[in-house]
Amino acid sequence: MKLSLLAAALLVGSAAAQNGAQCLYNHHFADGTFIIDQPGSYKLCDDIVFCPHNDINIETASDEEIAQAFDPIEQGNPKYNNNEYALGFFAAIAVQADDVSLSLNGYSIAQCREHALMQRFFAVIELASAPFTPGIGPHNFVSTTFTPAKNFELTGPGTVGLSSHHGIHGNENENVQIKGVTFKDFEVGAVSLNNVKGLEIKNCDIPNNRQDVPILGSFSAALKIRPYLKRLLETNPDYSMTLGGTAKSVTDVYATLVSHIANVYKDVMQYGLIDQDAHPDEYQLYNNPNQVIDGPCYVFLVHGKGPAVGGFGEMQATDISALSNNVDILNNNAQNIKCFTNEVLATVVDGFVQNDARGAIMQFYNALDEVYIGMVETAGQYTYTGNANLDAQIMVGKALSQNLLGDNVLQTSTNSVGLPLVDWAEGNNPSFTPNFRCNGDSMHHVVKGSIMIRVEDCQGFNIKGNTIDDVEILSKGPVELCADFHKGASFLDGSDRMLADLRGISVAAVSAYDDSLSTGNDASSISHNTITNLYSQSANLIAGVDIQGFSEGVDIENNYVNLVATVGVVSDDKWVGLRIRQSASAIFVKKNNNFVQGEIQEDRRKLPEYHPRPAGETEWPNNGCPYGH
């Protein structure tokens, strides 16, 4: 890639410029995210370990110093805007310029273990100035202008390593090329791009995802509610309320919360997990028994406009600007992937899901152990007992209803903690009975199981020559305490709980190439892929290739799928080499495929005149995120 005149001028005379590319060293990341806001060529010249302001001495640091570690708002660096960086340092590199090439140059770039524990939403490389587009997510993350990267190239050899979420993440990008890169130790996905126009992921190696995750999403909830509770403490230091039959001050609740956070940090840094004997309360709340991410799990995810937090796409958006297009996923190798989904039963009060000011679900039931948490039940009557998370979430919720937090950088629009819940926690509503909405995770994103290559809301793609091998899902089956189900779940069956379901390749609401983007045969294609050894003991469905939604114009040829017949005790209709759902049409399956576990093509279903959640449009109020719903 040739340098622009501006970029070339900036690099002339720079000691960091070598062979026309700017070298990146660890010192470039000492203060936080390295922002690329000028076009040009860049390369790693060191193994980068992203650990900004890592000066915590766990022997001498206070609990609060540990609890607010790595927080750019607490650090007050003006380079990092309070909106964009409200969730912390969301990336090691944020590319917010066009015409950028980045060479890994044989080196690696990854989070440190400390930052991966304390920063639970993160991409090693973010292809935009913010992690979300305007109006999306649990916060307004855009202060002035959202700037996505266009014409970006990442080349290996080299490794994109440890990440608490993604290797690469982006929205609204154009012309992205990722070649010859090793992705490893990511928790959610190697690459996740929404509404990308032109993408090539080629010759990449994925030897494993992260398999030593010590905590659940409930720990992230503790981290993110802390600043709100701190604000209440600063503005109303005498604030108190009754919780679980005991009068508790904001000082007490804050001290308990930061103590929990600090104890987890110290344990994980010393032992790699939470010490159950020393910290039983923390262990009960936050311990991850499966040691892998407790939510959605992918290798490559390509989606239409907006985050992929709803159910599988049913219909393409009529606005083509909301569709990804021209996507090539070629000759990549993924193996040794383990995932599990922790279904978090969401409490519903007066029709609204109860979530805190940062969007985290109020958790009153542990579906892993099948026990109530934060409350006890006696003869059909429920009594609030609380814990560090719930006390903090409820106290902040009540304070927000009283307008006590004042004007500050914290945004609170996602809070939905209802007064009946607060009254019950205070002991004033003994007849309160929790109702649970199922099919969501800790942020009430729709449970969809795990998919290794997922392409959705896309016009024109080629998934070719990829190998997927040795994938295991550790999820257990669903519990039976559901009053109803997530509004964003499957259009065909809202009660379909996909906790343990596994798909090698899934496409939904996809179509052939637009005529302007292709020559010759304009069909999208899934070809020459090898998918083997997919395991999930509790699955309802294990599919090698799954064609979903109103998809059309896809050729399927020369694929080999062998899921292995020893996957759990399941009937024949639960595991299948190729499934074509009833809404799909013009799906051409060539005879040269080898689907060892067979094929299922459902009876055709006509396009409905009206669909309540078309792809690309808002699925819920609050700009496409499910807070309170």
Summary of the structure (lengths in Angstrom):
residues: 629
radius of gyration: 24.1
end to end distance: 46.6
largest distance: 77.6
contacts: 2330
relative contact order: 0.10
helix: 17%
strand: 34%
